[in-house]
């Protein structure tokens, strides 16, 4: 059983630095039980107040009224430069979810994020998406030129 064939990998946030809040890409959880929301921070400005959290909605455009998911907020300290923060969201109650980076609007932070959806009802998953994800599986490769 290979992880890359049993999970779906997508971009949540391309890297950007700034002071504005950021909404991650909206993903459809139909056919998956869980998703890892993995956020990697770069340099964080001193005194910044930043959190990452998960949101859900019944609407695939998040137009109805996106709701924060209780207990998912993780505080990112101003000395957490180059750290990774993971929200493992299992069986959300609504079909559509996203990551949300809440910033204080006065201090910049730079971050990027990916989603790894898991426990899918269909396998194998093809994670190769043109200009987005390249995934290779190597089983017991011999030593040599990479």
Secondary structure, DSSP 8 states (H G I E B T S, - for coil): --GGGSEEEEEEEEEEEESS-EE---EE-TTEEEEEEEEEEEEE-TT--EEEEEEEESSTTS-S--EE-TT--EEE-TT-TT-EEEEEEES-SSSEEEEEEE--SSS-EEEEEEEEEEEESS------BTTTB-----SS--SS--
